[in-house]
Amino acid sequence: MASSPTEAAVIEALRGVMDPELHKDLVTLGMAKNIQVRDGVVSLLVTLTTPACPLRETIEKDVRGALAKVPGVTAVELKFDASVPEGVRPQGKAPIEGVKNLIAVASGKGGVGKTTVAVNLAIALKTMGASVGLLDADVYGPNVPVMLGTSEQPKMLDEKTIIPVQAYGVKMISMGLLNPGDKPLVWRGPMLHSVMQQFLRSVRWGQLDYLIVDLPPGTGDVQLSLIQTVAVSGAVVVTTPSVVALADVRKAVEMFRQVNVEILGVVENMSYFACPHCGGKIDVFGHGEGERLAKNFDLPFLGEIEIDPQIRIGGDTGKPVASLGEDAPGAKSIYAMARQVAARISVVNLSASAPVVQIL
């Protein structure tokens, strides 16, 4: 009868299990915890870097395979939890209290579905177990409240403290809640800077893994105000396959690079239409240009989101498709994109070995 394995032997075996994204072993990363060995049964907790980890099944398979080779191991009791790593804090940029990561969702031009991506990204991350906030920074066209189906007014505790509203478990603030109706905003740069600072500093966000910021299209004052004053963990750039959209995306990519903001990757929205009759794909706006652009700029491609009536209906009725679950029509590609965004944030944060140089 084989003797019971030692804890040292188990730890040594786990040194051979690599995180596929970070390319380091679980022991070095501190992801293998609470290791216990009793009568041949090994129990341990693996702490993932995001609840939305796209490679959880791979890691579980590798852990079980490595421990099965340890003499004397008869069973493995494996549990998972998650702890999202905090973003790098550049010198001179004060963090937002309680917020681990700020993710900017941007586009070079309007009409590419940037807000749809931002709203569904926030809900998907929340559904997969993260704590999420959503800041609607598109002050000229604040559509987030409509897409989340809420007109609730945020509460003011005092002159410097705003309580965000909640929808689908996501904390949210938007100019659309403070300035409802059809009255347009005619604001100049300094006023935009002021309201952005209020949204960032005066809102009581609580403890968040991710704060998603839906930026206005283009490369104007709101984008620069955000980047100049807070640490942005990374940017998601949204485009459609059309050549016209891609020309503007290049400007957004260059803007983030010039101000030293990590670009998490490119999302191609309205990528194709799946015919309900034949099952074939119809390339309404072209196809694959987003992925080619990502490759040309040496950026990750975070996925393509199809044209699906349910995505449009969900946005119009205040019931985003991501809130219907991953198996809902049109939702699978959104959840896949959200997992890629979460994985990229973890890789960027845990790979940061040098301080970010402040350019602005």
Secondary structure, DSSP 8 states (H G I E B T S, - for coil): ------HHHHHHHHTT-B-TTT-SBTTTTT-EEEEEEETTEEEEEEEES-TT-TTHHHHHHHHHHHHHTSTT--EEEEEEEE--------TT----TTBS-EEEEEESSSSS-HHHHHHHHHHHHHHTT--EEEEE--TTS--HHHHHT-----EEEETTEEE-EEETTEEEEEHHHHS-SS------HHHHHHHHHHHHHTB---SBSEEEEE--SSSSHHHHHHHHHS---EEEEEE-SSHHHHHHHHHHHHHHHHTT--EEEEEE-S--EE-TTT--EE-TT-SSHHHHHHHHTT--EEEE--B-HHHHHHHHHT--GGGG-TTSTTTHHHHHHHHHHHHHHHHHHHH--S------
